Amino acid sequence: LDHPYFDEIEAFEPEEELLKHVEPQVPKTLDQTPYVFVDTIHELKNMLDHIENQQELAIDLEHHSYRSYQGFTCLLQISSRTNDYIVDTLALRDELHILNNVFTNPKVTKVFHGADSDVEWLQKDFGLYVVNMFDTYHAAKELNLPAMSLAYLMKQYADIEANKQYQLADWRIR
């Protein structure tokens, strides 16, 4: 099958601004960053209004595959520099296609960590594609860092201890 965004991906060239060295920004604390649990179409559209105007977004998925051949995505987490969103993909499964314009916008950098499965799940579960992605796992690998885990990168570059308490949770449970 042909990828529907093959031409966009092949033609993608990062803008000069994205290739300049900039000083890292200190991340805001959780108390300083509002989060919204998005489980209605109204909240989804409000989130879309915010994220479509961002230069970069951090994205992560929580997937469930226990006793399931292909599994399915239960949560979509999207963060801008000012807001965090947790999207209930079970409640909004048929509506998430409205995010495709942001996900395929080459002017918005989508930051993932170890995105191979995430990209596949976005396509399979929601028909969402990604153009202009930065994968921190592959960046760490390219830089020959001593570890490539997200927990290591968070500690090393942001002095944040990752809480892995719910890493293996059953994300279907609401």
C-alpha positions, 0 to 999 in steps of 0.5 A: 500500500502507498503511504498517503503522506509519502510525498509530504514526508519525502519533500520535508525539509526542516526550516532553518529555525529548527536547525539552530542551536537554542538554549534548552527551556526549563520545563514548567512544574506539573503545578504550573502546567494545566492538564485536561482530560479530554473525553468529549468532542467539545474538549477535543475541539478546544484542544485542537484550537490550542495545539494547531498553533504550537511549534512543537508537541510531545506525544505519547500513547498508552496501548492495551494488548493483553489477550488481544491479537492486535491491541488498541490504543486507550489513551493519547497524551499530547503536551505543548509547552503550556498545556497537557492533554490526556485524550480518552481514545476509547470515548473519542475513537471515531472523532480523532481524525480531526487531529490529522491536520496537526499531525501532518502539518510539517510546521509542527514538530511532533516529539515522540520517544521510541515512536515505531509502535506509536506511529503504527497504532495512530495509523491503525486505530485512528487513521492519523499520520505523522509528518515532521517527527523527532524521536528522542530514542533515536536521537539518544542512539545517534548520540551514543548516549550511555542509555536511551530510555525516556527515564534516563533522558528526563533525569539527564536533561531535565532533572526529573525522576520518571514515575513508572508506577503505572507503566503496565497499568490496564489503560482500558479502565476508567 
